[in-house]
Amino acid sequence: MPQQDFDVTVLLNYYAPYVSGLTETARVVAEGLAERGWKVAVVATRHEPGLPEQEIIGGVHVFRAPVLFKVGRGPVSPGFLTLARRIAVRSKALHLHLPMLEAGAIAAIAPRIPVVSTYHIDLWLAPSLTSRLQIAAVNLSARIALRRSSHVVVNSDDQAHHSLHWPSINSVPWSSIAAPCLDPRGGKPVYRDGDGHHVGFLGRIVPDKGIEFLIQAFRRAARPQDRLLLGGEHDTVAGGSNIARLHELVDGDPRIRFLGPLKRDETRDFYASIDTFALTSVAESFGIVQAEAMMCGLPVVGSDLPGGRVPVVETGFGILTRPRDVPGIAAALTDLRGFPAAQKRSLAEKARSLYSAESCIDRYAALFSRLSSRQTVDIRRALPMAVEE
């Protein structure tokens, strides 16, 4: 174990190279702090066997615990808590990303260290034999972690007030910090196919993203020259993908194309290739991709969900529809074809000012600085059993 004292240790189940809204928030904030000279560690699980146990990514020290097996989205890693404890003892503050089954136990092992919990979303799982039990266990852990936290961060007030855990969030100091969005402008329209109106989705190909309803709506509303581009990972997503079901719904329609996972430069090209972005989720806490689309001047069809509707509500850059409402989504796709160009430019500037990564990192840095300055005990003495030289 390196003799390293960390300003902040970030704890979550999945970390880079895994990509989701939660992991991207954790990564962008962690790397942003590291770029400013902070010493940052991440403790996660080794969700893919080929990943190293330790490495440095973007200036961040990443430690991974082996995984025995997975239950749905949740990795089972007996060594995760031990590893978290070993790194926590060398840290001035902890940053938990919830929902996470181990969150309550982690918050309990560091009672004298400031704990910031970023609560992303109430857990949603597709119905199964074990999903209700998994949700109940994760919710219990979340309540414990939230109530033990020095401070709770949510993506928006809307998300917080509508959460199942609002009483726990409101029992401690809390604030809303919009998820960090990287400006994805500057790409080339390499995925464009003809002069029709191009609609795009980018994200994990999973049931909670509501892609099946987008496909049905597009096929209802689209003209022969229109296209639907679907980008995102489906082979290695936690909990499994619904890609087979989506191919059934596409039914060979040549206007609909699956792009697979896209690297950062490729996402710039993706945004440059479309005219409207669609995030028709059935569960969503913010939707970084829809805010990034707005930054590129793209109107959004979004879902009217607590938290997930915030970017459209705050900017006015799109149309909200009820989750699973295929006719409503189809109507919105049609209406946004004629979104005024001048309005696109002004609303894109508004989105960039509201959701920039730098603003998010500024606020986290101020929060950790304030909380850490209150820490007067010797952390190693506070948790002597955790020290393993």
Buried (B, 14 or more C-beta within 10 A) or exposed (E): EEEEEBBBBBBBBBBBBBBBBBBBBBBBBBBBBBEEEBBBBBBBBBBEEEBEEEEEBBBBBBBBBBBEEBEBBBBEBEBBBEBBBBBBBBBBBBBBBBBBBBBBBBBEBBEEBBBBBBBBBBBBBEEEEEBEEBBEBBBEBBBBBBBBBBBBBBBBBBBBEEBEBBEBBBBBEBEBBBBBBBBBEEBEEEBBBEEBBBBBBBBBBBBBBBBBBBBBBBBBBBEEEBBBBBBBBBEBBBBBBBBEEBEEBBEEEEBBBBBEBBEEEBBBBBBBBBBBBBBBBBBBBBBBBBBBBBBBBBBBBBBBBBBBBBBBBBBEBBBBBEBBBBEBBBBBBBBBBEBEEEEBEEBBBBBBEBBBBEBBBBBBBEBBEEBBEEBEEEBEEBBEEBBEE
